[in-house]
Every structure is written in structure tokens, then in C-alpha cells.
Amino acid sequence: MARGCAMSRNLGAVVALGAVLGGCTSGAGEDRSRLAATASVPQTASVPQAASVRRSYAQATGPEWSGESGGSGHPLMQAEAIRQSAANFQNCLQAMYPAAAKRGVSKVTFDTYTRDMTPDLRIMDLVDAQPEFTKSFWDYLDILVSEERIARGRAVLAENRAAFDAMERQYGVDRYVIAAIWGIESKYSTMMGERSVLRSTATLACVGRRQDYFRNEFLAAIELIQRGDVQPDRMKGSWAGAFGPTQFMPTVYKSYAVDADGDGHRDLTTSVPDLVFSTANYFKKHGWESAQTWGYEVVVPKNFNFLLADRNKVMTLREWEQLGIRRLGDKPFPRGTDRAFLMIPAGSQGPGFLMLNNFRVIMRYNPAEAYALAIGHLSDRLRGGDPFIQPWPRHERVLSRDERAELQQLLARRGFDIGEPDGNLGPKTRAAIRDFQARAGLVPDGVPTATVLAKLRGN
């Protein structure tokens, strides 16, 4: 997503606000009429009447709130605090109107969509949910880079060739990466979420521990409605507010959406040109380099110094070659001066990858390495490339969340800086694992295996 919400991992990108864009820049005008006529675009529904709109935002479907406090322990996530905030929900909404008015939202529009709105408290169970996250990199890739998704992606690229052609001329962003984002974020518009974006962001703006952040998302969402960019009944998405085929958060939508088909609306939900151009605009604004790919699968020597496999250790491809890193099949790198870091997601037992700047740009969309690798790999498969060649260590057991939290606690007791021991293994924990492995006589690849945990336990 250019969704940007750190809380919503079933969606997609880190929020990065920029200047508001008013539409396509020069160079795309000649393409607009042709794009509007040739793009494969869903039929647009009629604008719902105010009464039915109010009803659609007033009640949620699905399970109710459990009535329990959130797992974070935050004061605003305590059950009684949630109940008090819910009781004050309408007052909270109305207090936001002056800020909405400064954005050009009329009182009629604001009242139409908030007058009968109630909070979707089921979201409170999701804010502090602690999913297990026990899938390995290879399981993740197997699911997201499936033959079905590859076949559908190639069909989407063919059906919308004019939109992708024009996008590449305008932005220089690889069409296959944009198609991969579309495919992984919403399975090509077939899985986009069913919650009202306005109601979800309003709930989170008034209830729970992230109110300041979501107040801006709510205001951006109702501003999009006021501007006529998106029909309200099509603003449905995740519980955190990401919506559309490439899952933009409202603030990201406001900042990066583009009117590519020239109809006066920046509507990513019904216009393929708008969708393709807007996603490319996000990538271009975050530093996409047209002359580069995202990275290369490489062979890492067995005696390699794995302490160099660190996102902060960046060298030219030529320098990596001098250290013994080779591209598969001994193919040459197109440009030896390109700078990259080495990533070994499964450690010394699995494949290695040299990641270029464009991989970091993908991670601006979603900071998970597994996600960015899936996007890169799916884009290559859509282009006609081969699967990864080197085998994954499928025999390795993935640690549970509790085991990962225990591993962090044991590292902290030994004096390693791992941040908060929450079971999520970020860069600090990876670095600590590498340091511990080096001291324990293990290969310092930074991978949290059962062997590392056993060593830490003293077994």
C-alpha cells in the first residue's frame, strides 16, 4: 500500500507525506483520451443518496468488540477508556469539523457522513492484536508469487497495455513492479477489504491509542469525498483505512493520486489509468531509478564473512564481486558501479540477494523485507523471468512469537541492545544475533534459528 500505517500489516506502505499533487504533469495529456477509451475499468456506481450513505456508515458488519482491554497496556486501550471514548464519539467527530472546514469540507458534506455514525469498536481488538507471524520467507513467497497470480498479472498487463505504456513514458517506473503491487495488495482488485474507510478512520481518530495519527487520516478521507475524487460507497478497505487496488491510506491518496484519464477525478477505485499512474507517482517521488532493477539473486561463498550481510553495509557491485559474490550463472552485472547491500533472508543455508536502491523504494511502500522480496520476484516472473534457483532451507523450523520474544530477552540479559522484546525481529535484534553467533562459534548470519535459541538457553 501506499498506505503507510505501521499498525496495519495485512495491507501495505509506510506513510510518507509530500506536496499535494493536482494531477498529471506535462507529457501525459496526449494519452488521456486514449487511456480513458481503452483501459479495462470497472463500471462506476451511481452516487448513493444521503440517507442511505448515513445508514451505510452507521453500523458495522461482522463480530462485535470483545469488551476487553488491548494487549499493549496503553491507558487509552483499557476497556473502560474505550467505552468512555465511544460514548463521546459524536462530540469528538463534531470537534473535528473546524479542521475539516479549513480543508474545504462543507458543513453539509460533513454532517451527511458523520451525523448518524457510530464507532466500529471491533477495530479495538485488531489494533493490539498480536499475530503469530510464523511463516518463513519461502512460505510467504510460495503464497504471494503463485502461478495463479502470475497468470492473472500477465493478463492485466496485456488488457491495460496503453495505461502501462503511458505510465512508463511519464514516470519511468517499471510496469511489472506496479503490476506486482496491484497483485499482492489486492489480488488484482478482488480482495480490497469491506470496512468503511471513513468510519474506520473516524473510530481510530476518537478511540484508542493512535488518535493523533488517525485524525489526519479521517480528515483526508472526508476531504477526498468533498473533492469528488472517490465515490463514498467505494471507499472500503482495511480496518486501518487503506483502500483501493494498491491500498493507499487517505493521506497518501491525497498526496500522490493522479488524474490520468482526464475526467477531473483522481479515482483509483474505478480508473485503471489513475491507479497505475498514482502508484508509479508514489514510487517516483520516493526515488525510483529507471535504469535499475530491484536486485539480483547471487551465490555467496561458504567461507564468506556474513557480518557484511547488513542493510547498512553498502558497496558497489564490483566491490561485492571482489569479495567473492557472484551472480547466478556467472552473468555480469549490467553496471558494476551500482551500490547494493547483501541480504540473506534464510541465512547461510539459503540464497543471497544484492539489493539496489529500488529495493529500498519498495520497502518505503511496505517496510517488510519479505514483502519487498515478493514484489521484486513477482515483477520478474511477470516479465517472464525464472523462479529463484537456489534452494531454501525448508527443513528449518520457524520460531514462534513466544520463542522469538524469549530469544530477545536472553540476548538482552547478555547485554545486547535489541530494543523492546516484543517478538518482532528488527535490525537491532538481527545485529545482536549476528554478534552472539560470532562469539558462540556459529555462522554469523543473523537468522533466529532453534540452534541459536538453544545456545542462548545454555543447552
C-alpha positions in Angstrom: 0.0 0.0 0.0 1.0 3.4 -0.1 -0.8 3.0 3.0 1.7 3.9 5.4 0.2 2.7 8.6 2.6 0.8 10.8 -0.3 -0.8 12.6 -1.9 -2.4 9.5 0.4 -5.1 8.3 -2.2 -7.0 6.3 -2.0 -4.0 4.0 1.0 -2.1 2.8 3.3 1.0 2.9 4.8 3.5 5.4 3.1 6.8 5.3 5.3 9.4 3.7 3.5 12.7 3.1 4.6 15.0 0.3 3.2 18.0 -1.5 -0.4 17.6 -2.7 -0.4 16.8 -6.4 -3.1 18.2 -8.6 -3.0 15.7 -11.4 -0.8 14.6 -14.3 2.1 16.8 -15.2 3.0 17.7 -18.7 3.6 14.9 -21.1 0.6 12.8 -20.4 -2.1 14.9 -21.9 -1.9 13.3 -25.4 -2.5 9.9 -23.8 -5.6 10.8 -21.7 -8.4 10.3 -24.2 -6.9 7.1 -25.5 -6.4 5.8 -22.0 -10.0 6.5 -21.0 -11.3 4.7 -24.0 -9.0 1.6 -23.9 -8.4 0.9 -20.2 -10.1 -2.0 -18.5 -12.1 -0.1 -15.9 -14.9 -1.4 -13.7 -18.3 0.2 -14.1 -18.9 3.3 -11.9 -21.8 3.0 -9.5 -24.2 5.9 -9.0 -23.7 8.3 -6.1 -25.7 7.0 -3.1 -28.4 9.2 -1.6 -27.5 10.9 1.7 -29.9 8.8 3.8 -28.5 5.5 2.5 -25.0 6.8 2.9 -25.6 7.7 6.5 -27.0 4.2 7.1 -24.0 2.5 5.5 -21.7 4.4 7.8 -23.7 3.9 11.0 -23.3 0.2 11.6 -20.6 -2.3 11.1 -21.0 -5.9 9.9 -19.1 -8.8 11.4 -18.2 -9.6 15.0 -18.6 -7.0 17.8 -15.9 -5.7 20.1 -14.8 -8.3 22.7 -15.1 -5.7 25.5 -11.6 -6.5 26.6 -8.6 -4.2 27.1 -6.0 -4.1 24.3 -2.8 -6.1 24.7 -0.5 -3.1 24.5 -1.4 -1.9 28.0 -1.8 1.7 26.8 -4.1 3.7 29.0 -6.4 4.6 26.0 -6.7 0.9 25.2 -8.1 -0.1 28.6 -11.7 -1.3 28.3 -13.2 1.5 30.4 -11.3 4.1 28.4 -12.6 2.6 25.2 -16.2 2.8 26.5 -15.8 6.4 27.6 -14.4 7.4 24.2 -17.2 5.5 22.4 -19.8 7.4 24.5 -18.1 10.7 23.5 -17.8 9.7 19.8 -20.2 12.2 18.3 -18.7 15.0 20.3 -15.3 14.0 19.1 -16.5 14.0 15.5 -18.1 17.4 15.7 -15.0 18.8 17.3 -13.1 17.9 14.1 -15.3 20.0 11.8 -13.3 23.3 12.1 -10.2 21.4 10.9 -12.3 19.8 8.1 -13.7 23.3 7.1 -10.1 24.6 6.7 -9.6 21.8 4.1 -12.7 23.0 2.2 -15.2 20.4 3.5 -18.7 21.9 3.7 -20.9 21.5 6.8 -23.5 19.7 4.6 -20.9 17.1 3.5 -19.5 16.7 7.0 -22.9 16.2 8.5 -24.1 13.9 5.8 -21.3 11.4 6.6 -20.9 11.8 10.4 -24.4 12.7 11.8 -25.5 9.1 12.4 -22.0 7.5 12.5 -21.2 5.2 15.4 -17.7 3.8 16.2 -16.7 0.4 14.9 -15.3 -0.8 18.2 -14.4 -4.2 16.8 -11.3 -2.4 15.5 -10.1 -2.1 19.0 -9.5 -5.8 19.1 -7.4 -5.5 15.9 -5.3 -2.6 16.9 -3.4 -4.5 19.6 -3.7 -8.0 18.0 -0.5 -10.0 18.1 -0.5 -12.3 15.1 1.9 -15.2 15.2 3.9 -14.3 12.0 5.3 -17.8 11.8 5.6 -18.0 8.1 9.1 -18.4 6.6 10.4 -16.3 3.7 9.8 -19.3 1.4 6.3 -19.9 2.6 5.5 -16.2 2.1 6.9 -16.3 -1.4 5.0 -19.5 -2.3 1.7 -17.9 -1.3 2.2 -14.4 -2.9 4.2 -15.4 -6.1 1.8 -18.2 -7.2 1.2 -19.4 -10.7 -2.3 -18.1 -10.5 -1.1 -14.6 -9.5 1.5 -14.7 -12.3 -1.0 -15.7 -14.9 -3.6 -13.1 -13.9 -0.9 -10.4 -13.7 0.2 -11.0 -17.2 -3.4 -10.8 -18.4 -3.9 -7.5 -16.5 -0.7 -6.1 -18.2 -2.0 -7.1 -21.6 -5.5 -5.8 -21.0 -4.2 -2.4 -19.9 -1.1 -2.0 -22.1 -2.0 1.6 -23.1 -2.1 2.7 -19.4 1.2 1.0 -18.6 2.9 2.3 -21.8 1.9 5.9 -20.9 2.9 5.4 -17.3 6.4 4.3 -18.2 6.8 7.3 -20.5 5.6 9.6 -17.8 7.4 8.3 -14.8 10.0 5.7 -15.9 8.8 3.2 -13.3 8.9 -0.5 -14.2 5.4 -1.6 -15.2 6.0 -5.1 -13.8 6.6 -3.7 -10.3 3.4 -1.6 -10.4 1.5 -4.8 -11.6 3.1 -6.8 -8.8 2.0 -4.2 -6.2 -1.5 -4.4 -7.6 -1.4 -8.2 -7.5 -0.1 -8.6 -4.0 -2.0 -5.8 -2.4 -5.5 -6.8 -3.6 -5.0 -9.8 -5.9 -5.9 -7.6 -8.8 -8.8 -5.8 -7.2 -10.5 -9.0 -5.9 -9.6 -8.6 -2.2 -9.6 -4.9 -1.1 -11.4 -5.0 2.3 -15.0 -4.4 3.2 -14.8 -1.8 6.0 -15.9 1.8 5.5 -12.7 3.8 5.4 -14.4 6.9 6.7 -15.9 5.0 9.7 -12.7 3.2 10.4 -10.5 6.3 10.4 -13.2 8.2 12.4 -13.2 5.5 15.0 -9.4 5.4 15.4 -9.4 9.3 15.5 -11.6 9.2 18.5 -11.0 5.9 20.3 -7.7 4.1 21.2 -4.0 4.9 21.3 -3.4 6.4 17.8 -5.8 9.3 17.7 -3.5 12.0 16.6 -2.3 9.9 13.6 -5.8 8.8 12.5 -7.3 12.3 12.9 -5.3 13.3 9.9 -6.4 10.2 8.0 -10.1 10.8 8.8 -9.8 14.5 7.6 -8.0 13.4 4.4 -10.8 10.8 3.8 -13.7 13.2 4.1 -11.7 15.8 2.0 -11.4 13.2 -0.8 -15.2 12.8 -0.7 -15.7 16.6 -0.7 -13.4 16.9 -3.7 -15.3 14.2 -5.6 -12.3 12.1 -6.1 -13.9 8.9 -4.9 -17.5 7.8 -4.6 -18.2 7.2 -0.8 -19.6 3.7 -1.3 -16.3 2.7 -3.0 -14.1 3.8 0.0 -14.0 0.4 1.6 -10.8 -1.2 2.8 -8.9 -2.4 5.8 -9.7 -1.7 9.4 -6.8 0.8 9.4 -8.2 2.8 6.4 -6.1 1.6 3.5 -8.2 1.2 0.4 -8.2 0.7 -3.4 -6.4 -1.9 -5.6 -3.0 -0.8 -4.3 -4.2 0.1 -0.8 -3.5 3.8 -0.3 -4.1 5.4 3.1 -6.2 8.6 2.7 -3.3 10.9 3.3 -1.1 9.1 0.8 -4.0 9.1 -1.7 -4.4 12.9 -1.2 -0.7 13.5 -1.8 0.1 11.1 -4.6 -3.1 10.3 -6.5 -3.1 11.4 -10.2 -6.0 12.1 -12.6 -4.5 10.2 -15.6 -7.7 9.7 -17.6 -8.5 13.4 -17.6 -12.1 13.1 -16.2 -11.5 15.6 -13.4 -11.3 13.0 -10.6 -8.4 11.1 -9.1 -10.2 7.8 -8.7 -8.0 4.8 -8.1 -11.0 2.6 -7.3 -12.6 2.7 -10.8 -9.9 4.0 -13.2 -7.0 1.8 -14.2 -5.0 4.8 -15.6 -5.5 6.7 -12.4 -4.4 3.6 -10.4 -1.3 2.9 -12.5 -0.2 6.5 -12.7 -0.8 7.2 -9.0 1.2 4.1 -7.8 4.0 5.0 -10.1 3.9 8.6 -8.9 4.4 7.3 -5.3 7.5 5.3 -6.4 9.0 8.1 -8.5 8.6 10.6 -5.6 10.4 8.2 -3.3 13.4 7.8 -5.5 12.8 5.0 -8.1 15.7 4.8 -10.5 14.6 4.0 -14.1 17.9 2.4 -15.1 18.0 -0.1 -12.3 16.3 -3.3 -11.3 15.4 -4.1 -7.7 18.2 -6.6 -7.1 19.9 -9.8 -8.1 20.0 -13.4 -6.8 23.6 -14.2 -6.0 25.8 -17.0 -4.9 27.5 -16.4 -1.5 30.7 -18.3 -0.8 30.6 -20.7 2.2 33.5 -19.0 3.9 32.1 -15.6 3.4 32.1 -13.0 6.3 28.4 -12.9 7.0 28.8 -9.9 9.2 28.8 -8.0 5.9 25.2 -9.1 5.2 23.8 -5.9 6.7 21.4 -3.3 5.2 23.8 -0.6 6.4 26.8 -2.0 4.7 26.5 -0.7 1.1 29.2 -1.3 -1.6 29.3 -1.3 -5.3 28.5 -4.5 -7.2 32.1 -4.6 -8.3 33.3 -4.5 -4.7 30.9 -7.3 -3.8 32.4 -9.3 -6.7 35.8 -8.8 -5.3 34.6 -10.4 -2.1 33.5 -13.5 -3.9 29.9 -12.7 -4.5 28.7 -14.0 -7.9 25.6 -13.5 -9.9 23.9 -16.8 -10.8 25.4 -18.4 -13.9 28.4 -16.1 -13.6 26.4 -13.5 -15.5 27.9 -10.0 -15.4 26.2 -7.2 -13.5 25.0 -4.6 -16.0 26.6 -1.7 -14.0 29.4 -2.5 -11.6 29.2 0.9 -10.0 25.6 0.4 -8.8 25.5 0.3 -5.0 23.9 -2.5 -3.1 23.6 -4.3 0.2 23.7 -8.1 0.8 20.5 -9.8 2.1 20.5 -13.4 3.1 16.9 -13.9 4.4 17.4 -17.6 5.3 21.0 -17.3 6.4 23.9 -19.2 5.1 21.7 -22.1 4.1 19.6 -20.2 1.6 20.0 -17.9 -1.4 21.6 -14.5 -1.2 20.5 -11.2 -2.9 22.3 -8.0 -3.7 19.6 -5.3 -3.2 19.8 -2.0 -5.1 18.2 1.4 -4.3 14.9 0.3 -5.9 14.5 -2.4 -3.3 14.7 0.3 -0.6 12.0 2.2 -2.5 9.7 -0.9 -2.5 10.3 -1.0 1.3 9.1 2.6 1.6 5.8 1.1 0.4 6.0 -1.6 3.0 9.0 -2.0 5.3 8.9 -5.8 5.5 11.8 -7.4 3.7 9.7 -10.5 2.8 7.1 -8.2 1.2 9.6 -6.3 -0.8 11.3 -9.5 -2.0 7.9 -10.9 -3.0 7.2 -7.7 -5.1 10.6 -7.9 -6.8 10.3 -11.6 -7.5 6.7 -11.3 -8.8 7.7 -8.5 -11.1 10.4 -10.6 -12.6 8.1 -13.5 -13.1 5.5 -11.3 -14.8 8.3 -10.2 -17.1 9.0 -13.8 -18.0 11.9 -14.5 -15.6 12.6 -17.7 -13.8 11.9 -18.7 -10.2 14.7 -18.3 -7.7 17.2 -21.1 -8.4 18.9 -21.7 -5.1 17.0 -23.9 -2.6 15.5 -22.6 0.6 16.2 -24.5 3.9 12.7 -25.8 4.1 13.7 -28.2 6.9 14.3 -25.3 9.3 11.6 -24.7 11.9 10.4 -21.1 12.2 10.4 -19.9 15.8 7.0 -18.9 17.3 6.4 -15.4 18.6 6.9 -16.5 22.2 10.2 -18.2 21.2 11.3 -15.0 19.4 10.4 -12.9 22.4 12.4 -15.3 24.6 15.4 -15.1 22.3 15.3 -11.3 22.5 15.1 -11.4 26.3 18.1 -13.8 26.5 20.1 -11.5 24.2 19.2 -8.5 26.4 20.3 -10.4 29.5 23.7 -10.8 27.8 24.0 -7.1 27.2 22.9 -6.9 23.6 20.8 -3.9 22.5 17.6 -5.4 20.9 15.1 -2.7 21.7 11.7 -3.8 23.0 11.5 -7.7 23.4 8.2 -8.0 21.5 8.8 -11.0 19.3 9.3 -8.8 16.2 12.8 -9.1 15.0 14.0 -5.8 13.6 17.5 -4.7 12.6 18.7 -4.3 16.2 17.8 -7.9 17.0 19.3 -9.2 13.8 22.6 -7.4 14.6 22.6 -8.8 18.1 22.0 -12.3 16.8 25.0 -11.9 14.4 27.2 -10.7 17.2 26.1 -13.6 19.5 26.6 -16.2 16.7 30.2 -14.9 16.1 31.0 -15.2 19.8 29.4 -18.7 20.0 31.3 -20.0 17.0 28.3 -20.2 14.8 28.0 -18.7 11.3 27.0 -15.1 12.0 24.2 -14.8 9.5 21.7 -13.1 11.9 19.0 -15.8 11.4 16.9 -16.7 14.5 17.1 -20.5 14.4 16.2 -23.1 17.0 20.0 -23.7 17.3 20.6 -20.1 18.3 17.8 -20.2 20.8 19.2 -23.4 22.3 22.7 -21.8 22.6 21.2 -18.8 24.4 19.4 -21.1 26.8 22.7 -22.8 27.5 21.7 -26.1 26.0 
